[in-house]
Amino acid sequence: MNKRVDLEQSAFWMPFTANRQFKKTPRLLARAEGMYYWTEDGRQLLDGQAGLWCVNAGHCRPKIVEAVRRQVGEMDFAPTFNMGHPIAFEFAERLAAVAPAGFSRVFFTNSGSESADTALKIALAYHRARGEGQRFRLIGRERGYHGVNFGGMAVGGIPSNRKVFGPGVAGVDHIRHTHDPARSAFSRGQPVHGADFAEELERLCAFHDPSTIAAVIVEPVAGSAGVLVPPKGYLERLREICTKHGILLIFDEVITGFGRLGQPFASHRFGVMPDLFTVAKGMTNGTVPMGAVFARDSVYEAFMQGPDGIELFHGYTYSGHPLGCAAGIATLETYEEEGLLTRGASLEKHFEDCLHALKGTRHVIDLRNIGLMGAVELEPRPSRPGARAYEAFLKCFEAGVLVRWTGDTLAFSPPLIVEKPQIERIFDTLRGAIAALA
Ligand SMILES: Cc1ncc(COP(=O)(O)O)c(C=O)c1O
């Protein structure tokens, strides 16, 4: 079969992809194991992006594969609306056990996008349950990414993800992003400058009246917009302002959760506790689509008042899906057995050194990192922004390394089982790729 001809006519409308370009010159993955993919034509690829920021324990881990296999044969699906199955309760308990203290409630979704929208709805309903229904505003941040559903899109701050989709959700505003190359380019870990960007939130509070604001949502480290690490003191200040005004703080931990920053969650890493936080991706090691919202006990308790009845009119057919729960429990066990939720801490310095060794390389205008997340930003070609990073991505692919490219930034987030020589190979390959660029 001539795949190329077939693909050009393919029914698959690919997400976040230049369909015509891709279908002319496809890159097809056929198999995966550990740190590697294999392409359809049998080439091995070192996975520098954990699939899509999700395969934290590496690919096709036997325990996870076996758990899913067993579960699908035992009970393929069961509803969680006014019914239950033990594995969903068990998974929620296990998740609460790895969460920061005080987050003992877990609402299941199926993706990061659904988690973002669920968290926003919980925030609105929480205030309403407490007699503060006037709090309807939601504050996001420029360059934030909270998925593609209407709520997450509204609070998100990546212009191309928003601009053609109409006016969206009412009552949304944004604080500015924290990217500040003039003061902070080539920072190792958290930039020293920029805590002051949090004062933007005070400005919006004054502008809108803080008693109308329900929630502020941020990624602790902005991932999709190119690994923007929070300046020292910034998240702490956001927390202070939210507490002062009775606003809920939501962390979107869809990327940072489950060990990416060398701690189980970003709130552990930064010592700043939100009121709600969202997860997905690494929750099941990417094996089965699943997400969740963690709620502080006090948020949950606010709903458990008044007469008996459904406390939150929200949920998905597949909330707590048995396959997701089976995959998730096996994933948590794999993380625990191999110490993966904190392994990143022991590799962070090496990862950082390898990344920052690219300083001085032609076209490189910034390097950013924290935990096992890193970004290399290239100077855009004057007439064609994004082209240089795309070409670097292609050259890495040809050289057997899979990296993620977004705009003129290349992003790195290897599975947390990565070994030091593999980290070196990722960045050496990138150096070669950049050197060959016009
Ligand atoms: C921080 C963040 N939130 C939400 C999402 C959306 O997740 P999903 O694609 O599973 O809907 C992503 C995806 O990359 C993400 O990085």
Ligand as a Chemical Component Dictionary entry (heavy atoms), coordinates in Angstrom:
data_LIG
# 
_chem_comp.id                   LIG 
_chem_comp.type                 NON-POLYMER 
_chem_comp.pdbx_formal_charge   0 
_chem_comp.three_letter_code    LIG 
# 
loop_
_chem_comp_atom.comp_id 
_chem_comp_atom.atom_id 
_chem_comp_atom.alt_atom_id 
_chem_comp_atom.type_symbol 
_chem_comp_atom.charge 
_chem_comp_atom.model_Cartn_x 
_chem_comp_atom.model_Cartn_y 
_chem_comp_atom.model_Cartn_z 
_chem_comp_atom.pdbx_ordinal 
LIG C1 C1 C 0 -1.283 23.109 31.211 1  
LIG C2 C2 C 0 -2.223 22.377 30.312 2  
LIG N1 N1 N 0 -3.529 22.402 30.576 3  
LIG C3 C3 C 0 -4.414 21.752 29.816 4  
LIG C4 C4 C 0 -3.998 21.035 28.727 5  
LIG C5 C5 C 0 -5.001 20.348 27.877 6  
LIG O1 O1 O 0 -4.922 18.976 28.035 7  
LIG P1 P1 P 0 -5.650 18.003 26.984 8  
LIG O2 O2 O 0 -4.916 18.154 25.697 9  
LIG O3 O3 O 0 -5.490 16.655 27.643 10 
LIG O4 O4 O 0 -7.066 18.433 26.908 11 
LIG C6 C6 C 0 -2.638 20.964 28.429 12 
LIG C7 C7 C 0 -2.164 20.199 27.271 13 
LIG O5 O5 O 0 -1.039 20.271 26.865 14 
LIG C8 C8 C 0 -1.735 21.657 29.234 15 
LIG O6 O6 O 0 -0.423 21.664 28.963 16 
# 
loop_
_chem_comp_bond.comp_id 
_chem_comp_bond.atom_id_1 
_chem_comp_bond.atom_id_2 
_chem_comp_bond.value_order 
_chem_comp_bond.pdbx_ordinal 
LIG C1 C2 SING 1  
LIG C2 N1 SING 2  
LIG C2 C8 DOUB 3  
LIG N1 C3 DOUB 4  
LIG C3 C4 SING 5  
LIG C4 C5 SING 6  
LIG C4 C6 DOUB 7  
LIG C5 O1 SING 8  
LIG O1 P1 SING 9  
LIG P1 O2 DOUB 10 
LIG P1 O3 SING 11 
LIG P1 O4 SING 12 
LIG C6 C7 SING 13 
LIG C6 C8 SING 14 
LIG C7 O5 DOUB 15 
LIG C8 O6 SING 16 
# 
